Amino acid sequence: MADRREFLSAGLRSHDCDTCGTCVLVKKNSPKHTSIQWLTDAATSCPVFAERIADGGHTALLDTCERLGESIARAARDGELGGPGE
């Protein structure tokens, strides 16, 4: 159980979206793989998700919104998220 918890939560860092300020936990597993854990209901805290729902769409298959993805990519480039093993 401890190994599973370590695998799921080790290396997570808090990140606030540059656009809307929604806070998520992020871990860069590799340059192409990012784990994101939402701390709030994305449909109410993220304007992109809220708009999708207001338009009658579904968000179940969205990993994240493009703005948050860009914000995380910028933070990774700037060294704010560390890297694998850090």
N, C-alpha and C positions, 0 to 999 in steps of 0.2 A: 504494500500500500504506500509506503514512504517513497519507494522508487517511482511509482506512478505519479505521485504528487510532485516529486522533484522534476520528472520529465515534463509534466504539464505546466509547471510554474517557474522553474529555474530560468533566470535570465530575462524575465519579463520586466520591462521598464515602462513607466508612465509616459504617455505622450498626448499632448493637447493638439487637436487639429488646428492648423494655421488659419483655416477659413472660419470655422464656427466655434472652436474651443472645446468641442466634445472630447472628453478624456477617455482613452483606451489604454490597455496594456499591450505592449509590442515586444516581440522577440525576433531578431534577425537570425534565422537558422543557416542561411547561406545568402549569397547575393540575390538569388532568384526566389527564395522561400522566406516568407514572413508570416509569423503567427500573430493574430490579433484577437484580443479578448475584450469585448465590449463590457463596460462597467455600468452602463445604463441601457434602457430600451432604445435601440437605434431609431425606431420609428418616431420617437418623441424628442430625442436629443440631436439628431442629425437632420438638417433641413433637406438634404437630398433624399433620404429615406422617407421623410414626412411628405415631400412632394410626390414621390412615387405612389405612396398610399393614397394621398388625396386625389390623384388622377385615376384611382381604381386599380393600380398595379399591385404586385406582390413583391416582397423583399426577401423571401425565404432563400432564394438562390444567390443573393448578392453577398459577396464576402465583405465588401466595404464599399464606400462611395469613392468615386474617382478623386474627389478633393482630399479626402483623408489619405488615400493611396499616395497622392503627390506629396502631401505633407510628411508622410512617413519616409518616402524616398528622399526628400530634402534633408530630413533629420539624419538619415543613414549616411548620406553623402557628407554631411557636416560632422559626423562622428558622434552624434548625440545618443545613438542607440547601441553603441558597441558593436560587437560582431560575434560570430559563433565562438563559444568557449569563454567569452568574457563575462 
